[in-house]
């Protein structure tokens, strides 16, 4: 089963670059350029995972995450915070519902190694998500993946 990722990124250049990386890794990629669009796409498509930037126009990443976690249809979608904010925010974001954190600069600094780390983290989060929702078709809360790096 092909994994569907919702990539929420306001920078068109970064969105295209990251979309290319994700497509190359075999994912189906949906895009949103702001927080309001992210909510619409997530509600309509129910992706397997959301890569969410924090600094977005119209509605910030934190508000997007809080809204999605409150709604029954989207509450179980794991959210990987994909941001250029310092990783010092990671612990607080995980407490607020993020499944993990990945700092964007790692993709540029580490090249293929950074891309491999991102793909491994996505796989780990999606696998954990699928495993936690399997028992008799019931959905359960998804735990945080700590150690996003």
Residue pairs with C-beta under 8 A, 6 or more apart in sequence:
2 26
2 27
2 28
3 26
3 27
3 28
3 48
3 49
3 122
3 126
4 27
4 28
4 29
4 30
4 45
4 47
4 48
4 49
5 22
5 27
5 28
5 29
5 30
5 47
5 48
5 49
5 50
5 51
5 122
6 30
6 31
6 32
6 38
6 41
6 42
6 45
6 47
6 49
6 50
6 51
7 15
7 18
7 19
7 22
7 29
7 30
7 31
7 32
7 51
7 82
8 31
8 32
8 33
8 35
8 37
8 38
8 50
8 51
8 52
8 53
8 56
8 61
8 64
8 82
9 15
9 18
9 31
9 32
9 33
9 51
9 53
9 82
10 33
10 34
10 53
10 55
10 56
10 57
12 33
14 104
15 31
15 33
18 51
18 82
18 107
19 29
19 31
21 107
21 115
21 118
22 29
23 29
25 115
25 119
27 122
30 41
30 45
30 47
31 41
32 38
32 40
32 41
32 42
33 57
34 56
34 57
34 58
34 59
35 56
35 57
35 58
35 59
35 60
35 61
35 63
35 64
36 58
36 59
37 58
38 50
38 52
38 56
38 59
38 64
39 59
39 64
39 67
39 68
41 47
42 50
42 68
42 74
42 77
43 71
43 73
43 74
46 73
46 74
46 77
47 77
48 77
48 78
48 126
48 129
48 130
49 77
49 78
49 79
49 80
49 99
49 122
49 125
49 126
49 129
50 68
50 77
50 78
50 79
50 80
51 80
51 82
51 102
51 122
52 61
52 64
52 65
52 79
52 80
52 81
52 82
52 83
52 98
53 61
53 82
53 83
53 84
54 60
54 61
54 62
54 81
54 83
54 85
54 89
55 61
55 83
55 84
55 85
56 64
59 67
61 81
61 83
62 93
62 96
65 79
65 81
65 93
65 96
65 97
65 98
66 96
66 97
68 74
68 75
68 77
68 79
69 75
69 79
69 96
69 97
76 129
76 133
76 139
76 141
76 142
78 99
78 100
78 125
78 126
78 128
78 129
78 142
79 97
79 98
79 99
80 98
80 99
80 100
80 101
80 102
80 121
80 122
80 125
80 148
81 89
81 90
81 93
81 98
81 100
81 101
81 102
82 102
82 104
83 89
83 101
83 102
83 103
83 104
84 103
84 104
84 105
85 103
86 103
87 101
87 103
87 148
87 149
89 101
90 98
90 101
90 148
93 101
94 100
94 101
94 144
94 146
98 144
99 125
99 128
99 129
99 142
99 143
99 144
99 145
100 121
100 124
100 125
100 144
100 145
100 146
100 148
101 148
101 149
102 117
102 118
102 121
102 148
102 149
103 149
106 114
106 117
106 118
106 149
107 114
107 115
107 118
108 114
110 117
117 149
121 145
121 148
124 145
125 145
128 142
128 143
128 145
129 142
132 140
132 141
132 142
132 143
133 139
133 140
133 142
